[in-house]
Amino acid sequence: MTINDDLFGRAKAVLPGGVNSPVRAFLSVGGTPYFVARAAGSRVWDEAGREYIDFVQSYGASILGHANPAAVDAVRTAAGNGTTFGAPTRSEVELAELVCSWVPGLEMVRMTSSGTEAAMSAIRLARGATGRDKVVKFAGCYHGHTDSLLAAGGSGVANQGLVGSAGVPEAAVADTVVVPYNVVPVLDEDTAVLAIEPVAANMGVVAPEPGFLEACRAECDRVGALLLFDEVITGFRLGRGGATAWSGVQPDVWAFGKVIGGGLPVGMFGGSREVMGHVAPLGPVYQGGTLSGNPLATAAGLAVLGQLTDDRYDELISIATALADGLGEALGAAGIAAQIPRIGPLVGLFFGEEIVRDYDDAKASADLGVYPTFFHGMLDRGIAFAPGAYEAMFPSLSHTAEDIARTVDAAGEVAAALAAG
Ligand SMILES: *Cc1c(COP(=O)(O)O)cnc(C)c1O
């Protein structure tokens, strides 16, 4: 028995499935998760001392790679000055100023401790601001695990083979309507908000088709509904201005998370000064948090965002392009049918012949059942992809050309083995 098996056994006795977030349990790929002991840059090492080139990168929370020295220093310094006060701090102001200066149309934000809270609060804000209840979301888009948003939530839920979640009362989803991605929904005047991942990255990576986001914007305007961009993955990853700058479409409310915390727990929701004027204490929409705007997280966020110049985004995109092109060639050379969508630095992988444009297509690809074999073949060769077919890959700024070459070589070997059956 390996040390990972031993830890997994102990974990399963005290944590449901042995984990604190379901996908980590390897349920959809089988086998024993590697327990991470430490990480640096593009690498993680497990408790058994095995080294992996890591494309999970905390599902996108880490963009510079693990244990970035400037971020580690910033957190050390902040920790020495006290970790939470229940009073405002300078670094919250600086982080808010920074993100508002980067995202077109974003004027004010409120910080939370997770992306779930950010999306949940953005929905409450939209309902409070419009005086309407109905939420329209797209199948396969994940907005965290809030009751009203879990319906057809993509990766986290889909990897478990569940459509939604037990324990969500019908009343909680009575005002949630789920529609297919890449089809402009017809809204009515009861709609408070249309929520979307402007580039979907929780059903694999699915791009919005040309004109789709613009048409969603116009449909919201037609009925007076707010448009919510859930940029928890795309924010500060597609570029400084996230999917907003990338698409040129401005929503009314945003949710952020992952990258902005520099690897610590942070979320943020925001909007124009007018919309955010509804948030307490300015307005009647209540929202708060003991650890919100936490000094460790804001210090890490500032240390990471401070390094993200436009040049570094170009660099990240070229790393992602090398990965996507290399994987495409490796799989193609072995005769394995696959699509490798790449949107800026976001890379996806769908097995099968069909172009994936919505959740049904993504599910059909996952149902081919190729991913678990591919995943384990890569893991055996020291390459860590996410343990689920619906996740994106997250190359970081620490991934070198050599890391990518090793990954592509491994993919070639695994593809040849797959082809040989
Ligand atoms: C990860 C994610 C969330 C939830 O964020 P947590 O920090 O896990 O609560 C919400 N929306 C999107 C698009 C995400 O990818």
The ligand as an SDF file (V2000), in Angstrom:
LIG
                    3D

 15 15  0  0  0  0  0  0  0  0999 V2000
  -14.7830   27.9320   -9.4620 C   0  0  0  0  0  0  0  0  0  0  0  0
  -15.9630   28.6980   -9.9820 C   0  0  0  0  0  0  0  0  0  0  0  0
  -16.9340   29.2300   -9.1150 C   0  0  0  0  0  0  0  0  0  0  0  0
  -16.9410   28.9450   -7.6460 C   0  0  0  0  0  0  0  0  0  0  0  0
  -15.8250   29.4510   -6.9920 O   0  0  0  0  0  0  0  0  0  0  0  0
  -15.3750   28.7870   -5.5850 P   0  0  0  0  0  0  0  0  0  0  0  0
  -14.2330   29.6330   -5.1480 O   0  0  0  0  0  0  0  0  0  0  0  0
  -15.0200   27.3680   -5.8940 O   0  0  0  0  0  0  0  0  0  0  0  0
  -16.5420   28.8790   -4.6770 O   0  0  0  0  0  0  0  0  0  0  0  0
  -17.9280   30.0240   -9.6620 C   0  0  0  0  0  0  0  0  0  0  0  0
  -17.9720   30.2810  -10.9800 N   0  0  0  0  0  0  0  0  0  0  0  0
  -17.0690   29.7800  -11.8390 C   0  0  0  0  0  0  0  0  0  0  0  0
  -17.1510   30.1330  -13.2840 C   0  0  0  0  0  0  0  0  0  0  0  0
  -16.0470   28.9450  -11.3680 C   0  0  0  0  0  0  0  0  0  0  0  0
  -15.1870   28.4110  -12.2360 O   0  0  0  0  0  0  0  0  0  0  0  0
  1  2  1  0
  2  3  1  0
  2 14  2  0
  3  4  1  0
  3 10  2  0
  4  5  1  0
  5  6  1  0
  6  7  2  0
  6  8  1  0
  6  9  1  0
 10 11  1  0
 11 12  2  0
 12 13  1  0
 12 14  1  0
 14 15  1  0
M  END
$$$$
